[in-house]
Amino acid sequence: MKAIVYRDNGGPDVLRLVERDLPVPGPGEVRVRIAVSGVNPTDWQARSGAAGPRGSRRSLRTWTAPA
Protein backbone atom coordinates (compact mmCIF):
# COMPACT_ATOMS: atom_id res chain seq x y z
CA MET A 1 0.00 0.00 0.00
CA LYS A 2 1.07 3.60 -0.38
CA ALA A 3 1.39 5.86 2.65
CA ILE A 4 2.38 9.46 3.27
CA VAL A 5 4.86 9.70 6.15
CA TYR A 6 6.96 12.39 7.79
CA ARG A 7 9.88 12.20 10.21
CA ASP A 8 10.23 15.90 11.03
CA ASN A 9 7.84 18.79 11.48
CA GLY A 10 7.55 21.25 8.64
CA GLY A 11 5.67 22.14 5.50
CA PRO A 12 4.53 19.89 2.69
CA ASP A 13 8.17 19.34 1.66
CA VAL A 14 8.72 16.97 4.63
CA LEU A 15 6.01 14.56 3.41
CA ARG A 16 7.19 11.39 1.67
CA LEU A 17 5.22 8.84 -0.36
CA VAL A 18 6.35 5.33 0.60
CA GLU A 19 5.26 1.73 0.03
CA ARG A 20 4.23 -0.22 3.13
CA ASP A 21 3.06 -3.78 3.69
CA LEU A 22 -0.69 -4.14 4.12
CA PRO A 23 -1.47 -4.44 7.83
CA VAL A 24 -2.97 -7.76 8.91
CA PRO A 25 -6.11 -7.33 11.02
CA GLY A 26 -6.00 -8.94 14.43
CA PRO A 27 -8.85 -10.79 16.13
CA GLY A 28 -11.97 -8.63 16.19
CA GLU A 29 -10.45 -6.08 13.77
CA VAL A 30 -11.11 -5.27 10.10
CA ARG A 31 -9.05 -3.58 7.41
CA VAL A 32 -10.78 -0.66 5.69
CA ARG A 33 -9.88 0.69 2.25
CA ILE A 34 -9.61 4.50 2.25
CA ALA A 35 -10.32 6.12 -1.12
CA VAL A 36 -9.97 9.76 -0.05
CA SER A 37 -9.07 11.60 3.13
CA GLY A 38 -9.42 15.19 4.23
CA VAL A 39 -6.92 17.39 6.04
CA ASN A 40 -8.28 19.48 8.87
CA PRO A 41 -6.57 22.16 10.98
CA THR A 42 -5.50 19.67 13.67
CA ASP A 43 -3.70 17.56 11.03
CA TRP A 44 -1.55 20.37 9.62
CA GLN A 45 -0.97 21.91 13.06
CA ALA A 46 0.39 18.59 14.34
CA ARG A 47 2.58 18.09 11.25
CA SER A 48 3.91 21.63 11.27
CA GLY A 49 4.84 21.46 14.95
CA ALA A 50 2.34 24.17 15.97
CA ALA A 51 0.50 21.70 18.24
CA GLY A 52 3.55 20.94 20.39
CA PRO A 53 6.44 18.49 20.15
CA ARG A 54 5.85 15.37 18.07
CA GLY A 55 5.11 12.42 20.29
CA SER A 56 4.01 14.56 23.24
CA ARG A 57 0.91 13.64 25.21
CA ARG A 58 -0.67 17.04 24.60
CA SER A 59 -4.27 16.62 23.51
CA LEU A 60 -4.82 17.73 19.94
CA ARG A 61 -8.60 17.38 20.24
CA THR A 62 -8.91 20.69 22.08
CA TRP A 63 -6.09 22.59 20.34
CA THR A 64 -7.07 25.35 17.95
CA ALA A 65 -5.04 27.82 15.99
CA PRO A 66 -4.47 31.23 17.58
CA ALA A 67 -6.73 33.95 16.23
MODELLER restraints for C-alpha pairs under 7 A, 6 or more apart:
rsr = mdl.restraints
at = mdl.atoms
rsr.add(forms.Gaussian(group=physical.xy_distance, feature=features.Distance(at['CA:1:A'], at['CA:19:A']), mean=5.54, stdev=0.5))
rsr.add(forms.Gaussian(group=physical.xy_distance, feature=features.Distance(at['CA:1:A'], at['CA:20:A']), mean=5.27, stdev=0.5))
rsr.add(forms.Gaussian(group=physical.xy_distance, feature=features.Distance(at['CA:1:A'], at['CA:21:A']), mean=6.11, stdev=0.5))
rsr.add(forms.Gaussian(group=physical.xy_distance, feature=features.Distance(at['CA:1:A'], at['CA:22:A']), mean=5.88, stdev=0.5))
rsr.add(forms.Gaussian(group=physical.xy_distance, feature=features.Distance(at['CA:2:A'], at['CA:17:A']), mean=6.68, stdev=0.5))
rsr.add(forms.Gaussian(group=physical.xy_distance, feature=features.Distance(at['CA:2:A'], at['CA:18:A']), mean=5.64, stdev=0.5))
rsr.add(forms.Gaussian(group=physical.xy_distance, feature=features.Distance(at['CA:2:A'], at['CA:19:A']), mean=4.61, stdev=0.5))
rsr.add(forms.Gaussian(group=physical.xy_distance, feature=features.Distance(at['CA:2:A'], at['CA:20:A']), mean=6.07, stdev=0.5))
rsr.add(forms.Gaussian(group=physical.xy_distance, feature=features.Distance(at['CA:3:A'], at['CA:17:A']), mean=5.71, stdev=0.5))
rsr.add(forms.Gaussian(group=physical.xy_distance, feature=features.Distance(at['CA:3:A'], at['CA:18:A']), mean=5.39, stdev=0.5))
rsr.add(forms.Gaussian(group=physical.xy_distance, feature=features.Distance(at['CA:3:A'], at['CA:19:A']), mean=6.24, stdev=0.5))
rsr.add(forms.Gaussian(group=physical.xy_distance, feature=features.Distance(at['CA:3:A'], at['CA:20:A']), mean=6.73, stdev=0.5))
rsr.add(forms.Gaussian(group=physical.xy_distance, feature=features.Distance(at['CA:4:A'], at['CA:15:A']), mean=6.26, stdev=0.5))
rsr.add(forms.Gaussian(group=physical.xy_distance, feature=features.Distance(at['CA:4:A'], at['CA:16:A']), mean=5.42, stdev=0.5))
rsr.add(forms.Gaussian(group=physical.xy_distance, feature=features.Distance(at['CA:4:A'], at['CA:17:A']), mean=4.65, stdev=0.5))
rsr.add(forms.Gaussian(group=physical.xy_distance, feature=features.Distance(at['CA:4:A'], at['CA:18:A']), mean=6.32, stdev=0.5))
rsr.add(forms.Gaussian(group=physical.xy_distance, feature=features.Distance(at['CA:5:A'], at['CA:15:A']), mean=5.69, stdev=0.5))
rsr.add(forms.Gaussian(group=physical.xy_distance, feature=features.Distance(at['CA:5:A'], at['CA:16:A']), mean=5.32, stdev=0.5))
rsr.add(forms.Gaussian(group=physical.xy_distance, feature=features.Distance(at['CA:5:A'], at['CA:17:A']), mean=6.57, stdev=0.5))
rsr.add(forms.Gaussian(group=physical.xy_distance, feature=features.Distance(at['CA:6:A'], at['CA:14:A']), mean=5.83, stdev=0.5))
rsr.add(forms.Gaussian(group=physical.xy_distance, feature=features.Distance(at['CA:6:A'], at['CA:15:A']), mean=4.98, stdev=0.5))
rsr.add(forms.Gaussian(group=physical.xy_distance, feature=features.Distance(at['CA:6:A'], at['CA:16:A']), mean=6.20, stdev=0.5))
rsr.add(forms.Gaussian(group=physical.xy_distance, feature=features.Distance(at['CA:8:A'], at['CA:14:A']), mean=6.66, stdev=0.5))
rsr.add(forms.Gaussian(group=physical.xy_distance, feature=features.Distance(at['CA:9:A'], at['CA:47:A']), mean=5.32, stdev=0.5))
rsr.add(forms.Gaussian(group=physical.xy_distance, feature=features.Distance(at['CA:9:A'], at['CA:48:A']), mean=4.85, stdev=0.5))
rsr.add(forms.Gaussian(group=physical.xy_distance, feature=features.Distance(at['CA:9:A'], at['CA:49:A']), mean=5.31, stdev=0.5))
rsr.add(forms.Gaussian(group=physical.xy_distance, feature=features.Distance(at['CA:10:A'], at['CA:47:A']), mean=6.44, stdev=0.5))
rsr.add(forms.Gaussian(group=physical.xy_distance, feature=features.Distance(at['CA:10:A'], at['CA:48:A']), mean=4.51, stdev=0.5))
rsr.add(forms.Gaussian(group=physical.xy_distance, feature=features.Distance(at['CA:10:A'], at['CA:49:A']), mean=6.88, stdev=0.5))
rsr.add(forms.Gaussian(group=physical.xy_distance, feature=features.Distance(at['CA:11:A'], at['CA:48:A']), mean=6.05, stdev=0.5))
rsr.add(forms.Gaussian(group=physical.xy_distance, feature=features.Distance(at['CA:25:A'], at['CA:31:A']), mean=5.98, stdev=0.5))
rsr.add(forms.Gaussian(group=physical.xy_distance, feature=features.Distance(at['CA:42:A'], at['CA:60:A']), mean=6.59, stdev=0.5))
rsr.add(forms.Gaussian(group=physical.xy_distance, feature=features.Distance(at['CA:45:A'], at['CA:51:A']), mean=5.39, stdev=0.5))
rsr.add(forms.Gaussian(group=physical.xy_distance, feature=features.Distance(at['CA:51:A'], at['CA:60:A']), mean=6.86, stdev=0.5))
rsr.add(forms.Gaussian(group=physical.xy_distance, feature=features.Distance(at['CA:51:A'], at['CA:63:A']), mean=6.98, stdev=0.5))
